[in-house]
Amino acid sequence: MAALDRYTCEDAFRRLDDYLDRELSPREADLVRQHLELCAACASEYQFEESVIRQVREKLARIPAPEGLLNRISSALTRLRETE
């Protein structure tokens, strides 16, 4: 893709998941944001996907990890590295 000064709907839609996850470069994120400010259809899709993610996060329960789990995982990884 050539250097662009703005994204099409296809460009923005292709990057929407990464935009929601904050995984785009600052330039790409800015181009998506600018597109969402101008395009009602893409902004609507963004709002829908953002609301789904927010609702899922609200439903997730945080449970404490069992005592010693981190140590067991770390030990297992160390053993694995030693056998490689």
N, C-alpha and C positions, 0 to 999 in steps of 0.2 A: 504494500500500500504506500502510495506517495505521501509526503508530508501534507497534512490537511489542517485547515484552520477551523473545521467543524466536522462533526460526525453525522452520518445519515442514520435513519432509524435502524437499519441493519447493523451498522457499526456499533451503535449504542447498545442494541439488544444483545449482540454477541459478547459484550463486555459487562453486562448488567450484574451477573453473579459475582464477578471479580470486584466490581464497584461496590456491591453490597458487603463483600467480605474485606473491603479496603486493601485489595491486593494489586491495584493498578499503580502505575507510575503517577507522580503528581500531574504530569501533562495529560495522560489518558483520563485520569479522574476528572480533571478540569473540563476536558472535551465532553465527557459523558454528562457532567453536571450542567454544562451549558446547553446541551441538547435537551435534557430533561426540563430545563427552564422554558424552552421554546416549543416543545412537542407534547401536547396533551395526551396523546395515545401512549407514548413511551413513559410519560410521567405517571399515568394511571397504572401501567404494568409495574413500574418501580414501586409505587405505593402498595400494590397488592403483594408483591414478593416481599417487601420490607415488613408488611404486617404479618405475613405468614411466619417469617423468621422470628419476629418479636413474640408472637403468640407461642411458638414452639419453645422459645427460651423461657417464657413465663411458666410453662407447664413442666419444664424439667425440674426434677427434684435433686438437690445436692445432697449426696450422702457421704458420710466420712469413709475414707478408705480404712480397711482393717489394719490394726496395729501391725507394724513390721512389713507391710506390703512393699513399700518403697525399697527397703533393704533387701527383700527377697528378689525383687526384679533386678536391682542393681547387681546382686551376686550372680544371678542367672546370666545377665549380660556379660559380666566379667568372665565367667566360665566359658561362655560361647566364644568370646574373643580369644581366649587362651587355646581353644581347640582348632582355631582357623589357621 
